[in-house]
Amino acid sequence: MHAAGTIAVMRFPIPAAALVLATLGGCAATNTPTNTPTATPTSAPTATTAARTPPPAAAPATSLPAQAPEPQPAGASELARTIAGFHAWLRGFAREAVAAGIRQQTVDSLLERAQWQPRVLEADRAQPEFTRTPWAYLDSAVSPQRVAQGSEQLRLHAAALEAAERRYGVPASIITAIWGMESNYGQNFGSFGTIDALATLAYDGRRRDWARGELLAALRIVDSGEIAADALVGSWAGAMGHTQFLPSVYLAHAVDADGDGRRDIWGSVPDVIASTANFLAHSGWHGGEPWGVEVRLPAGFDYAQAELAARKDAAAWAAEGVRAIHGDALPPLQGASILTPAGARGPAILVGRNFRALLRYNNSVNYALAVGVLARQIDGGQGLVTPWPRTLQALSRTETLALQQRLNALGFDSGSADGVAGPATRAALRRYQQSLGLPADGYATRELLERLLQGRPD
């Protein structure tokens, strides 16, 4: 490793072809497919995740000091100037990478070839106007085809899955379900070059500090000699391989299960399986404990308790009248929460510590629920019993924003209006529902939005 005192200054040329194409209005970057971190075209985009997607956007960070971009000829396009700035930034970042202990040769060879990817920024900045209902998400994620394919993968890779379950305590069906959710069992794990994607995000993304750290981690992977640079392929957000590990997660949790000296999450199914189980084990998975169980709620249930932040042992919930959907005793879950993804008119699920471990993989209730239900059906079990209220339509972000603004105007504080219905919005909506004598489940509907818009501020 080179010490900080031996840092060399890189002189990356700006590809002439790139400048010409940019000036003409073309896209200089190569390899810009439309793949996103979602498993398949039928899977819904999901929220932030520890294993495969970036954390929530923070205030833009100040980028590293770098040489000023070379002067561009009059009439050069904005894209050409962006590409020039990108390569100037890479020169500054190269010094940081070498100072962090990455070999100069690795830094030179990887960053000199790094290319600007406009499609990465398009994906990062995209905020879909329309959201999906939980049932639409699960219909896609837990399709009969995915269940059938999962059962077949469970059979084909029984030895590796059983070995991982014995070692890490994570059920084979859970590992298989994550594999199905993330890449449709290896059929689609993205085709963006990881170095390109992360360099683009680190230069001009909403999460520059995060992307800079992941880019350093990607360089470390190659510098170790374990994985070749060309093999680092994945989503626009830098998530890689069959189960979409970010580079930092790869370094911390990837496992060489097949004994070939490489932790290959692209080409070795045993490595993929063991790595995924290892990550969940380190995320708090408790072997022998179910992720959750569908329940029936007692009459008059206080839906303010239907939040992940409200935790009680299963025995305490049972004492309040909560029962398993078929009348069985509740499993002995510690610190369990009740979720009602569609409010009072849909299923209720009691979830425990292993559900929270799934949320550390991807911080989306819909995602974690889909993994749990898919795993259960891969094992030959039953999905959710209570029907979804399929006549209800999801509110768009614009409609949710209007709902929040009206709740605030009427004195039902929902916090900052941002178009995303989080716990504060649900709490405000429950107070509004109580004022009308309605079941206070905090679930936003078009009917409630219309009533709110007809109301008048105090």
Secondary structure as the mmCIF struct_conf table of DSSP 4:
data_model
#
loop_
_struct_conf.conf_type_id
_struct_conf.id
_struct_conf.beg_label_comp_id
_struct_conf.beg_label_asym_id
_struct_conf.beg_label_seq_id
_struct_conf.end_label_comp_id
_struct_conf.end_label_asym_id
_struct_conf.end_label_seq_id
HELX_RH_3T_P HELX_RH_3T_P1 ALA A 4 THR A 6
HELX_LH_PP_P HELX_LH_PP_P1 ILE A 7 MET A 10
HELX_LH_PP_P HELX_LH_PP_P2 PHE A 12 PRO A 15
HELX_RH_AL_P HELX_RH_AL_P1 ALA A 16 THR A 23
TURN_TY1_P TURN_TY1_P1 LEU A 24 GLY A 25
BEND BEND1 PRO A 37 THR A 40
TURN_TY1_P TURN_TY1_P2 PRO A 41 THR A 42
BEND BEND2 SER A 43 SER A 43
HELX_LH_PP_P HELX_LH_PP_P3 ALA A 44 PRO A 45
BEND BEND3 ALA A 50 THR A 53
HELX_LH_PP_P HELX_LH_PP_P4 PRO A 54 ALA A 57
BEND BEND4 ALA A 59 ALA A 59
HELX_LH_PP_P HELX_LH_PP_P5 PRO A 60 PRO A 65
HELX_LH_PP_P HELX_LH_PP_P6 GLN A 67 PRO A 71
TURN_TY1_P TURN_TY1_P3 ALA A 74 GLY A 75
HELX_RH_AL_P HELX_RH_AL_P2 GLU A 78 ALA A 99
TURN_TY1_P TURN_TY1_P4 ALA A 100 GLY A 101
HELX_RH_AL_P HELX_RH_AL_P3 GLN A 104 LEU A 111
TURN_TY1_P TURN_TY1_P5 GLU A 112 ARG A 113
HELX_RH_AL_P HELX_RH_AL_P4 PRO A 118 ARG A 125
BEND BEND5 GLU A 129 GLU A 129
STRN STRN1 PHE A 130 PHE A 130
HELX_RH_AL_P HELX_RH_AL_P5 PRO A 134 ALA A 141
TURN_TY1_P TURN_TY1_P6 VAL A 142 VAL A 142
HELX_RH_AL_P HELX_RH_AL_P6 PRO A 144 LEU A 156
TURN_TY1_P TURN_TY1_P7 HIS A 157 HIS A 157
HELX_RH_AL_P HELX_RH_AL_P7 ALA A 158 TYR A 168
HELX_RH_AL_P HELX_RH_AL_P8 ALA A 172 SER A 183
TURN_TY1_P TURN_TY1_P8 ASN A 184 GLN A 187
STRN STRN2 PHE A 192 GLY A 193
HELX_RH_AL_P HELX_RH_AL_P9 THR A 194 ASP A 204
BEND BEND6 GLY A 205 ARG A 206
HELX_RH_AL_P HELX_RH_AL_P10 ARG A 208 ASP A 223
TURN_TY1_P TURN_TY1_P9 SER A 224 GLY A 225
BEND BEND7 GLU A 226 ILE A 227
HELX_RH_3T_P HELX_RH_3T_P2 ALA A 229 ALA A 231
STRN STRN3 VAL A 233 GLY A 234
TURN_TY1_P TURN_TY1_P10 TRP A 236 ALA A 237
BEND BEND8 GLY A 238 GLY A 238
STRN STRN4 MET A 240 MET A 240
TURN_TY1_P TURN_TY1_P11 GLY A 241 GLN A 244
STRN STRN5 PHE A 245 PHE A 245
HELX_RH_AL_P HELX_RH_AL_P11 PRO A 247 HIS A 253
BEND BEND9 ASP A 258 GLY A 261
TURN_TY1_P TURN_TY1_P12 ILE A 265 GLY A 267
HELX_RH_AL_P HELX_RH_AL_P12 VAL A 269 HIS A 282
TURN_TY1_P TURN_TY1_P13 SER A 283 GLY A 284
TURN_TY1_P TURN_TY1_P14 GLY A 287 GLY A 288
BEND BEND10 TRP A 291 TRP A 291
STRN STRN6 GLY A 292 ARG A 296
HELX_LH_PP_P HELX_LH_PP_P7 LEU A 297 PRO A 298
TURN_TY1_P TURN_TY1_P15 ALA A 299 GLY A 300
HELX_RH_3T_P HELX_RH_3T_P3 TYR A 303 GLN A 305
BEND BEND11 GLU A 307 GLU A 307
TURN_TY1_P TURN_TY1_P16 LEU A 308 ALA A 309
STRN STRN7 LYS A 312 LYS A 312
HELX_RH_AL_P HELX_RH_AL_P13 ALA A 314 ALA A 319
TURN_TY1_P TURN_TY1_P17 GLU A 320 GLY A 321
STRN STRN8 ARG A 323 ALA A 324
TURN_TY1_P TURN_TY1_P18 ILE A 325 HIS A 326
BEND BEND12 GLY A 327 GLY A 327
HELX_LH_PP_P HELX_LH_PP_P8 ASP A 328 PRO A 331
BEND BEND13 GLN A 334 GLY A 335
STRN STRN9 ALA A 336 ALA A 336
STRN STRN10 SER A 337 LEU A 339
TURN_TY1_P TURN_TY1_P19 PRO A 341 ALA A 342
HELX_RH_3T_P HELX_RH_3T_P4 GLY A 343 ARG A 345
BEND BEND14 GLY A 346 GLY A 346
STRN STRN11 ALA A 348 VAL A 351
HELX_RH_AL_P HELX_RH_AL_P14 ARG A 353 TYR A 361
BEND BEND15 ASN A 362 ASN A 362
HELX_RH_AL_P HELX_RH_AL_P15 VAL A 365 ILE A 378
TURN_TY1_P TURN_TY1_P20 ASP A 379 GLY A 380
BEND BEND16 THR A 386 THR A 386
HELX_LH_PP_P HELX_LH_PP_P9 PRO A 387 TRP A 388
TURN_TY1_P TURN_TY1_P21 ARG A 390 THR A 391
HELX_LH_PP_P HELX_LH_PP_P10 ALA A 394 LEU A 395
STRN STRN12 SER A 396 SER A 396
HELX_RH_AL_P HELX_RH_AL_P16 ARG A 397 ALA A 409
TURN_TY1_P TURN_TY1_P22 LEU A 410 GLY A 411
BEND BEND17 SER A 416 SER A 416
BEND BEND18 GLY A 419 GLY A 419
HELX_RH_AL_P HELX_RH_AL_P17 PRO A 423 SER A 435
TURN_TY1_P TURN_TY1_P23 LEU A 436 GLY A 437
BEND BEND19 LEU A 438 LEU A 438
HELX_RH_AL_P HELX_RH_AL_P18 ARG A 446 GLN A 454
BEND BEND20 GLY A 455 GLY A 455
#
